[in-house]
């Protein structure tokens, strides 16, 4: 395959990162992505690559590293609905980790009610219920 520009290279890196995540090599995926993105911060798929990393880190219960990766996500760029839902889901997890349960619960509920991504709906609604329960808002839970 001929690599014409940095965005072609970014697509190859994203494929490699996806393969590493699917192989449960999260540390290698983070290292590969961040090394590339540090040197090429304006590639078109930087946000989706970092979001994928964060979702894998959440699944691995590594919220500290997720927060570090997520700090570089540009939330102001135009993006599709699925990516927006993923960003809200990550935000909600980080709010919950910071003890902001009310805000987290409301955001989890929003993701669960509005997302078209089936991988986010059930976990979001479950986490919303847990967060509402922990804030003793039993009717919302």
HELIX and SHEET records of a PDB file:
HELIX    1   1 UNK A    6  UNK A   22  1                                  17    
HELIX    2   2 UNK A   26  UNK A   39  1                                  14    
HELIX    3   3 UNK A   46  UNK A   59  1                                  14    
HELIX    4   4 UNK A   63  UNK A   70  1                                   8    
HELIX    5   5 UNK A   81  UNK A   97  1                                  17    
HELIX    6   6 UNK A  101  UNK A  114  1                                  14    
HELIX    7   7 UNK A  118  UNK A  134  1                                  17    
END                                                                             
